[in-house]
């Protein structure tokens, strides 16, 4: 009995994998849009633009949510919100240039915009 896949079977498997990844990406993008819409209703236009600028400074962002208690160490920022909380759980990695963590940005009312990042 041969357990090897034909090139046609491998192509079908690869396409199924790509489709599953696209579906996951679409779900993540929809979740991000929903959270950002909620944040936009809570803050001023300048504050929201500062949050978007902060996000643009990150390489890969995911797991958007709104939380009541920030995670990580408070850090001074040069944005409208003036400070963030950062829990960096990967600091350099094997390559020395691999960082990942969770960021929490204040959005008023005792709430925080939380997301995970990696670069």
Phi and psi in radians as a Rosetta constraint file:
Dihedral C 1 N 2 CA 2 C 2 CIRCULARHARMONIC -1.607 0.35
Dihedral N 2 CA 2 C 2 N 3 CIRCULARHARMONIC 2.168 0.35
Dihedral C 2 N 3 CA 3 C 3 CIRCULARHARMONIC -1.726 0.35
Dihedral N 3 CA 3 C 3 N 4 CIRCULARHARMONIC 0.104 0.35
Dihedral C 3 N 4 CA 4 C 4 CIRCULARHARMONIC -1.447 0.35
Dihedral N 4 CA 4 C 4 N 5 CIRCULARHARMONIC 2.587 0.35
Dihedral C 4 N 5 CA 5 C 5 CIRCULARHARMONIC -1.613 0.35
Dihedral N 5 CA 5 C 5 N 6 CIRCULARHARMONIC 2.549 0.35
Dihedral C 5 N 6 CA 6 C 6 CIRCULARHARMONIC -1.302 0.35
Dihedral N 6 CA 6 C 6 N 7 CIRCULARHARMONIC 2.892 0.35
Dihedral C 6 N 7 CA 7 C 7 CIRCULARHARMONIC -1.115 0.35
Dihedral N 7 CA 7 C 7 N 8 CIRCULARHARMONIC -0.576 0.35
Dihedral C 7 N 8 CA 8 C 8 CIRCULARHARMONIC -1.158 0.35
Dihedral N 8 CA 8 C 8 N 9 CIRCULARHARMONIC -0.757 0.35
Dihedral C 8 N 9 CA 9 C 9 CIRCULARHARMONIC -1.134 0.35
Dihedral N 9 CA 9 C 9 N 10 CIRCULARHARMONIC -0.667 0.35
Dihedral C 9 N 10 CA 10 C 10 CIRCULARHARMONIC -1.136 0.35
Dihedral N 10 CA 10 C 10 N 11 CIRCULARHARMONIC -0.680 0.35
Dihedral C 10 N 11 CA 11 C 11 CIRCULARHARMONIC -1.156 0.35
Dihedral N 11 CA 11 C 11 N 12 CIRCULARHARMONIC -0.722 0.35
Dihedral C 11 N 12 CA 12 C 12 CIRCULARHARMONIC -1.094 0.35
Dihedral N 12 CA 12 C 12 N 13 CIRCULARHARMONIC -0.765 0.35
Dihedral C 12 N 13 CA 13 C 13 CIRCULARHARMONIC -1.095 0.35
Dihedral N 13 CA 13 C 13 N 14 CIRCULARHARMONIC -0.750 0.35
Dihedral C 13 N 14 CA 14 C 14 CIRCULARHARMONIC -1.094 0.35
Dihedral N 14 CA 14 C 14 N 15 CIRCULARHARMONIC -0.768 0.35
Dihedral C 14 N 15 CA 15 C 15 CIRCULARHARMONIC -1.119 0.35
Dihedral N 15 CA 15 C 15 N 16 CIRCULARHARMONIC -0.682 0.35
Dihedral C 15 N 16 CA 16 C 16 CIRCULARHARMONIC -1.104 0.35
Dihedral N 16 CA 16 C 16 N 17 CIRCULARHARMONIC -0.692 0.35
Dihedral C 16 N 17 CA 17 C 17 CIRCULARHARMONIC -1.133 0.35
Dihedral N 17 CA 17 C 17 N 18 CIRCULARHARMONIC -0.799 0.35
Dihedral C 17 N 18 CA 18 C 18 CIRCULARHARMONIC -1.047 0.35
Dihedral N 18 CA 18 C 18 N 19 CIRCULARHARMONIC -0.716 0.35
Dihedral C 18 N 19 CA 19 C 19 CIRCULARHARMONIC -1.121 0.35
Dihedral N 19 CA 19 C 19 N 20 CIRCULARHARMONIC -0.744 0.35
Dihedral C 19 N 20 CA 20 C 20 CIRCULARHARMONIC -1.099 0.35
Dihedral N 20 CA 20 C 20 N 21 CIRCULARHARMONIC -0.693 0.35
Dihedral C 20 N 21 CA 21 C 21 CIRCULARHARMONIC -1.167 0.35
Dihedral N 21 CA 21 C 21 N 22 CIRCULARHARMONIC -0.716 0.35
Dihedral C 21 N 22 CA 22 C 22 CIRCULARHARMONIC -1.080 0.35
Dihedral N 22 CA 22 C 22 N 23 CIRCULARHARMONIC -0.719 0.35
Dihedral C 22 N 23 CA 23 C 23 CIRCULARHARMONIC -1.099 0.35
Dihedral N 23 CA 23 C 23 N 24 CIRCULARHARMONIC -0.771 0.35
Dihedral C 23 N 24 CA 24 C 24 CIRCULARHARMONIC -1.090 0.35
Dihedral N 24 CA 24 C 24 N 25 CIRCULARHARMONIC -0.748 0.35
Dihedral C 24 N 25 CA 25 C 25 CIRCULARHARMONIC -1.068 0.35
Dihedral N 25 CA 25 C 25 N 26 CIRCULARHARMONIC -0.757 0.35
Dihedral C 25 N 26 CA 26 C 26 CIRCULARHARMONIC -1.092 0.35
Dihedral N 26 CA 26 C 26 N 27 CIRCULARHARMONIC -0.713 0.35
Dihedral C 26 N 27 CA 27 C 27 CIRCULARHARMONIC -1.111 0.35
Dihedral N 27 CA 27 C 27 N 28 CIRCULARHARMONIC -0.753 0.35
Dihedral C 27 N 28 CA 28 C 28 CIRCULARHARMONIC -1.118 0.35
Dihedral N 28 CA 28 C 28 N 29 CIRCULARHARMONIC -0.753 0.35
Dihedral C 28 N 29 CA 29 C 29 CIRCULARHARMONIC -1.103 0.35
Dihedral N 29 CA 29 C 29 N 30 CIRCULARHARMONIC -0.695 0.35
Dihedral C 29 N 30 CA 30 C 30 CIRCULARHARMONIC -1.132 0.35
Dihedral N 30 CA 30 C 30 N 31 CIRCULARHARMONIC -0.733 0.35
Dihedral C 30 N 31 CA 31 C 31 CIRCULARHARMONIC -1.105 0.35
Dihedral N 31 CA 31 C 31 N 32 CIRCULARHARMONIC -0.765 0.35
Dihedral C 31 N 32 CA 32 C 32 CIRCULARHARMONIC -1.066 0.35
Dihedral N 32 CA 32 C 32 N 33 CIRCULARHARMONIC -0.776 0.35
Dihedral C 32 N 33 CA 33 C 33 CIRCULARHARMONIC -1.071 0.35
Dihedral N 33 CA 33 C 33 N 34 CIRCULARHARMONIC -0.704 0.35
Dihedral C 33 N 34 CA 34 C 34 CIRCULARHARMONIC -1.131 0.35
Dihedral N 34 CA 34 C 34 N 35 CIRCULARHARMONIC -0.775 0.35
Dihedral C 34 N 35 CA 35 C 35 CIRCULARHARMONIC -1.150 0.35
Dihedral N 35 CA 35 C 35 N 36 CIRCULARHARMONIC -0.785 0.35
Dihedral C 35 N 36 CA 36 C 36 CIRCULARHARMONIC -1.089 0.35
Dihedral N 36 CA 36 C 36 N 37 CIRCULARHARMONIC -0.614 0.35
Dihedral C 36 N 37 CA 37 C 37 CIRCULARHARMONIC -1.116 0.35
Dihedral N 37 CA 37 C 37 N 38 CIRCULARHARMONIC -0.735 0.35
Dihedral C 37 N 38 CA 38 C 38 CIRCULARHARMONIC -1.121 0.35
Dihedral N 38 CA 38 C 38 N 39 CIRCULARHARMONIC -0.696 0.35
Dihedral C 38 N 39 CA 39 C 39 CIRCULARHARMONIC -1.155 0.35
Dihedral N 39 CA 39 C 39 N 40 CIRCULARHARMONIC -0.754 0.35
Dihedral C 39 N 40 CA 40 C 40 CIRCULARHARMONIC -1.017 0.35
Dihedral N 40 CA 40 C 40 N 41 CIRCULARHARMONIC -0.563 0.35
Dihedral C 40 N 41 CA 41 C 41 CIRCULARHARMONIC -1.269 0.35
Dihedral N 41 CA 41 C 41 N 42 CIRCULARHARMONIC -0.390 0.35
Dihedral C 41 N 42 CA 42 C 42 CIRCULARHARMONIC -1.636 0.35
Dihedral N 42 CA 42 C 42 N 43 CIRCULARHARMONIC -0.350 0.35
Dihedral C 42 N 43 CA 43 C 43 CIRCULARHARMONIC -2.184 0.35
Dihedral N 43 CA 43 C 43 N 44 CIRCULARHARMONIC 2.898 0.35
Dihedral C 43 N 44 CA 44 C 44 CIRCULARHARMONIC -1.221 0.35
Dihedral N 44 CA 44 C 44 N 45 CIRCULARHARMONIC 2.894 0.35
Dihedral C 44 N 45 CA 45 C 45 CIRCULARHARMONIC -1.077 0.35
Dihedral N 45 CA 45 C 45 N 46 CIRCULARHARMONIC -0.721 0.35
Dihedral C 45 N 46 CA 46 C 46 CIRCULARHARMONIC -1.107 0.35
Dihedral N 46 CA 46 C 46 N 47 CIRCULARHARMONIC -0.725 0.35
Dihedral C 46 N 47 CA 47 C 47 CIRCULARHARMONIC -1.115 0.35
Dihedral N 47 CA 47 C 47 N 48 CIRCULARHARMONIC -0.797 0.35
Dihedral C 47 N 48 CA 48 C 48 CIRCULARHARMONIC -1.083 0.35
Dihedral N 48 CA 48 C 48 N 49 CIRCULARHARMONIC -0.738 0.35
Dihedral C 48 N 49 CA 49 C 49 CIRCULARHARMONIC -1.087 0.35
Dihedral N 49 CA 49 C 49 N 50 CIRCULARHARMONIC -0.647 0.35
Dihedral C 49 N 50 CA 50 C 50 CIRCULARHARMONIC -1.119 0.35
Dihedral N 50 CA 50 C 50 N 51 CIRCULARHARMONIC -0.702 0.35
Dihedral C 50 N 51 CA 51 C 51 CIRCULARHARMONIC -1.092 0.35
Dihedral N 51 CA 51 C 51 N 52 CIRCULARHARMONIC -0.777 0.35
Dihedral C 51 N 52 CA 52 C 52 CIRCULARHARMONIC -1.122 0.35
Dihedral N 52 CA 52 C 52 N 53 CIRCULARHARMONIC -0.675 0.35
Dihedral C 52 N 53 CA 53 C 53 CIRCULARHARMONIC -1.085 0.35
Dihedral N 53 CA 53 C 53 N 54 CIRCULARHARMONIC -0.717 0.35
Dihedral C 53 N 54 CA 54 C 54 CIRCULARHARMONIC -1.066 0.35
Dihedral N 54 CA 54 C 54 N 55 CIRCULARHARMONIC -0.765 0.35
Dihedral C 54 N 55 CA 55 C 55 CIRCULARHARMONIC -1.111 0.35
Dihedral N 55 CA 55 C 55 N 56 CIRCULARHARMONIC -0.663 0.35
Dihedral C 55 N 56 CA 56 C 56 CIRCULARHARMONIC -1.124 0.35
Dihedral N 56 CA 56 C 56 N 57 CIRCULARHARMONIC -0.422 0.35
Dihedral C 56 N 57 CA 57 C 57 CIRCULARHARMONIC -1.365 0.35
Dihedral N 57 CA 57 C 57 N 58 CIRCULARHARMONIC -0.074 0.35
Dihedral C 57 N 58 CA 58 C 58 CIRCULARHARMONIC -1.770 0.35
Dihedral N 58 CA 58 C 58 N 59 CIRCULARHARMONIC 2.632 0.35
Dihedral C 58 N 59 CA 59 C 59 CIRCULARHARMONIC -1.423 0.35
Dihedral N 59 CA 59 C 59 N 60 CIRCULARHARMONIC -0.901 0.35
Dihedral C 59 N 60 CA 60 C 60 CIRCULARHARMONIC -2.347 0.35
Dihedral N 60 CA 60 C 60 N 61 CIRCULARHARMONIC 2.146 0.35
Dihedral C 60 N 61 CA 61 C 61 CIRCULARHARMONIC -2.174 0.35
Dihedral N 61 CA 61 C 61 N 62 CIRCULARHARMONIC 2.534 0.35
Dihedral C 61 N 62 CA 62 C 62 CIRCULARHARMONIC -2.841 0.35
Dihedral N 62 CA 62 C 62 N 63 CIRCULARHARMONIC 3.064 0.35
Dihedral C 62 N 63 CA 63 C 63 CIRCULARHARMONIC 0.999 0.35
Dihedral N 63 CA 63 C 63 N 64 CIRCULARHARMONIC 0.918 0.35
Dihedral C 63 N 64 CA 64 C 64 CIRCULARHARMONIC -1.185 0.35
Dihedral N 64 CA 64 C 64 N 65 CIRCULARHARMONIC 2.429 0.35
Dihedral C 64 N 65 CA 65 C 65 CIRCULARHARMONIC -2.803 0.35
Dihedral N 65 CA 65 C 65 N 66 CIRCULARHARMONIC 2.923 0.35
Dihedral C 65 N 66 CA 66 C 66 CIRCULARHARMONIC -1.988 0.35
Dihedral N 66 CA 66 C 66 N 67 CIRCULARHARMONIC 2.211 0.35
Dihedral C 66 N 67 CA 67 C 67 CIRCULARHARMONIC -2.220 0.35
Dihedral N 67 CA 67 C 67 N 68 CIRCULARHARMONIC 2.871 0.35
Dihedral C 67 N 68 CA 68 C 68 CIRCULARHARMONIC -1.632 0.35
Dihedral N 68 CA 68 C 68 N 69 CIRCULARHARMONIC -0.426 0.35
Dihedral C 68 N 69 CA 69 C 69 CIRCULARHARMONIC -2.261 0.35
Dihedral N 69 CA 69 C 69 N 70 CIRCULARHARMONIC 2.190 0.35
Dihedral C 69 N 70 CA 70 C 70 CIRCULARHARMONIC -1.233 0.35
Dihedral N 70 CA 70 C 70 N 71 CIRCULARHARMONIC 2.732 0.35
Dihedral C 70 N 71 CA 71 C 71 CIRCULARHARMONIC -2.000 0.35
Dihedral N 71 CA 71 C 71 N 72 CIRCULARHARMONIC 2.407 0.35
Dihedral C 71 N 72 CA 72 C 72 CIRCULARHARMONIC 1.800 0.35
Dihedral N 72 CA 72 C 72 N 73 CIRCULARHARMONIC -2.977 0.35
Dihedral C 72 N 73 CA 73 C 73 CIRCULARHARMONIC -1.634 0.35
Dihedral N 73 CA 73 C 73 N 74 CIRCULARHARMONIC 2.416 0.35
Dihedral C 73 N 74 CA 74 C 74 CIRCULARHARMONIC -1.204 0.35
Dihedral N 74 CA 74 C 74 N 75 CIRCULARHARMONIC 2.360 0.35
Dihedral C 74 N 75 CA 75 C 75 CIRCULARHARMONIC -2.341 0.35
Dihedral N 75 CA 75 C 75 N 76 CIRCULARHARMONIC 2.480 0.35
Dihedral C 75 N 76 CA 76 C 76 CIRCULARHARMONIC -1.271 0.35
Dihedral N 76 CA 76 C 76 N 77 CIRCULARHARMONIC 2.435 0.35
Dihedral C 76 N 77 CA 77 C 77 CIRCULARHARMONIC -2.230 0.35
Dihedral N 77 CA 77 C 77 N 78 CIRCULARHARMONIC 2.698 0.35
Dihedral C 77 N 78 CA 78 C 78 CIRCULARHARMONIC -1.730 0.35
Dihedral N 78 CA 78 C 78 N 79 CIRCULARHARMONIC 0.783 0.35
Dihedral C 78 N 79 CA 79 C 79 CIRCULARHARMONIC -2.137 0.35
Dihedral N 79 CA 79 C 79 N 80 CIRCULARHARMONIC 3.059 0.35
Dihedral C 79 N 80 CA 80 C 80 CIRCULARHARMONIC -0.986 0.35
Dihedral N 80 CA 80 C 80 N 81 CIRCULARHARMONIC -0.619 0.35
Dihedral C 80 N 81 CA 81 C 81 CIRCULARHARMONIC -1.420 0.35
Dihedral N 81 CA 81 C 81 N 82 CIRCULARHARMONIC -0.111 0.35
Dihedral C 81 N 82 CA 82 C 82 CIRCULARHARMONIC 1.140 0.35
Dihedral N 82 CA 82 C 82 N 83 CIRCULARHARMONIC -0.467 0.35
Dihedral C 82 N 83 CA 83 C 83 CIRCULARHARMONIC -2.612 0.35
Dihedral N 83 CA 83 C 83 N 84 CIRCULARHARMONIC 2.770 0.35
Dihedral C 83 N 84 CA 84 C 84 CIRCULARHARMONIC -2.408 0.35
Dihedral N 84 CA 84 C 84 N 85 CIRCULARHARMONIC 3.021 0.35
Dihedral C 84 N 85 CA 85 C 85 CIRCULARHARMONIC -2.111 0.35
Dihedral N 85 CA 85 C 85 N 86 CIRCULARHARMONIC 2.253 0.35
Dihedral C 85 N 86 CA 86 C 86 CIRCULARHARMONIC -2.193 0.35
Dihedral N 86 CA 86 C 86 N 87 CIRCULARHARMONIC 2.213 0.35
Dihedral C 86 N 87 CA 87 C 87 CIRCULARHARMONIC -2.008 0.35
Dihedral N 87 CA 87 C 87 N 88 CIRCULARHARMONIC 1.621 0.35
Dihedral C 87 N 88 CA 88 C 88 CIRCULARHARMONIC -1.563 0.35
Dihedral N 88 CA 88 C 88 N 89 CIRCULARHARMONIC 1.935 0.35
Dihedral C 88 N 89 CA 89 C 89 CIRCULARHARMONIC -1.753 0.35
Dihedral N 89 CA 89 C 89 N 90 CIRCULARHARMONIC -0.067 0.35
Dihedral C 89 N 90 CA 90 C 90 CIRCULARHARMONIC -2.324 0.35
Dihedral N 90 CA 90 C 90 N 91 CIRCULARHARMONIC 2.092 0.35
Dihedral C 90 N 91 CA 91 C 91 CIRCULARHARMONIC -2.157 0.35
Dihedral N 91 CA 91 C 91 N 92 CIRCULARHARMONIC 1.360 0.35
Dihedral C 91 N 92 CA 92 C 92 CIRCULARHARMONIC 1.925 0.35
Dihedral N 92 CA 92 C 92 N 93 CIRCULARHARMONIC -0.729 0.35
Dihedral C 92 N 93 CA 93 C 93 CIRCULARHARMONIC 1.054 0.35
Dihedral N 93 CA 93 C 93 N 94 CIRCULARHARMONIC -2.941 0.35
Dihedral C 93 N 94 CA 94 C 94 CIRCULARHARMONIC -1.104 0.35
Dihedral N 94 CA 94 C 94 N 95 CIRCULARHARMONIC -0.701 0.35
Dihedral C 94 N 95 CA 95 C 95 CIRCULARHARMONIC -1.363 0.35
Dihedral N 95 CA 95 C 95 N 96 CIRCULARHARMONIC -0.250 0.35
Dihedral C 95 N 96 CA 96 C 96 CIRCULARHARMONIC 1.450 0.35
Dihedral N 96 CA 96 C 96 N 97 CIRCULARHARMONIC -0.050 0.35
Dihedral C 96 N 97 CA 97 C 97 CIRCULARHARMONIC -2.374 0.35
Dihedral N 97 CA 97 C 97 N 98 CIRCULARHARMONIC 0.710 0.35
Dihedral C 97 N 98 CA 98 C 98 CIRCULARHARMONIC -2.204 0.35
Dihedral N 98 CA 98 C 98 N 99 CIRCULARHARMONIC 1.811 0.35
Dihedral C 98 N 99 CA 99 C 99 CIRCULARHARMONIC -2.054 0.35
Dihedral N 99 CA 99 C 99 N 100 CIRCULARHARMONIC 2.501 0.35
Dihedral C 99 N 100 CA 100 C 100 CIRCULARHARMONIC -2.662 0.35
Dihedral N 100 CA 100 C 100 N 101 CIRCULARHARMONIC 2.650 0.35
Dihedral C 100 N 101 CA 101 C 101 CIRCULARHARMONIC 3.109 0.35
Dihedral N 101 CA 101 C 101 N 102 CIRCULARHARMONIC -2.906 0.35
Dihedral C 101 N 102 CA 102 C 102 CIRCULARHARMONIC -2.128 0.35
Dihedral N 102 CA 102 C 102 N 103 CIRCULARHARMONIC 2.330 0.35
Dihedral C 102 N 103 CA 103 C 103 CIRCULARHARMONIC -2.004 0.35
Dihedral N 103 CA 103 C 103 N 104 CIRCULARHARMONIC 2.517 0.35
Dihedral C 103 N 104 CA 104 C 104 CIRCULARHARMONIC -2.273 0.35
Dihedral N 104 CA 104 C 104 N 105 CIRCULARHARMONIC 2.170 0.35
Dihedral C 104 N 105 CA 105 C 105 CIRCULARHARMONIC -2.022 0.35
Dihedral N 105 CA 105 C 105 N 106 CIRCULARHARMONIC 2.355 0.35
Dihedral C 105 N 106 CA 106 C 106 CIRCULARHARMONIC -1.169 0.35
Dihedral N 106 CA 106 C 106 N 107 CIRCULARHARMONIC 2.431 0.35
Dihedral C 106 N 107 CA 107 C 107 CIRCULARHARMONIC -2.302 0.35
Dihedral N 107 CA 107 C 107 N 108 CIRCULARHARMONIC 0.417 0.35
Dihedral C 107 N 108 CA 108 C 108 CIRCULARHARMONIC 1.388 0.35
Dihedral N 108 CA 108 C 108 N 109 CIRCULARHARMONIC 2.791 0.35
Dihedral C 108 N 109 CA 109 C 109 CIRCULARHARMONIC 1.174 0.35
Dihedral N 109 CA 109 C 109 N 110 CIRCULARHARMONIC 0.403 0.35
Dihedral C 109 N 110 CA 110 C 110 CIRCULARHARMONIC 1.299 0.35
Dihedral N 110 CA 110 C 110 N 111 CIRCULARHARMONIC 0.268 0.35
Dihedral C 110 N 111 CA 111 C 111 CIRCULARHARMONIC -1.915 0.35
Dihedral N 111 CA 111 C 111 N 112 CIRCULARHARMONIC 2.801 0.35
Dihedral C 111 N 112 CA 112 C 112 CIRCULARHARMONIC -2.374 0.35
Dihedral N 112 CA 112 C 112 N 113 CIRCULARHARMONIC 2.481 0.35
Dihedral C 112 N 113 CA 113 C 113 CIRCULARHARMONIC -1.514 0.35
Dihedral N 113 CA 113 C 113 N 114 CIRCULARHARMONIC 2.098 0.35
Dihedral C 113 N 114 CA 114 C 114 CIRCULARHARMONIC -1.993 0.35
Dihedral N 114 CA 114 C 114 N 115 CIRCULARHARMONIC 2.425 0.35
Dihedral C 114 N 115 CA 115 C 115 CIRCULARHARMONIC -2.694 0.35
Dihedral N 115 CA 115 C 115 N 116 CIRCULARHARMONIC 2.805 0.35
Dihedral C 115 N 116 CA 116 C 116 CIRCULARHARMONIC -1.814 0.35
Dihedral N 116 CA 116 C 116 N 117 CIRCULARHARMONIC 2.588 0.35
Dihedral C 116 N 117 CA 117 C 117 CIRCULARHARMONIC -2.359 0.35
Dihedral N 117 CA 117 C 117 N 118 CIRCULARHARMONIC 2.773 0.35
Dihedral C 117 N 118 CA 118 C 118 CIRCULARHARMONIC -2.677 0.35
Dihedral N 118 CA 118 C 118 N 119 CIRCULARHARMONIC 2.596 0.35
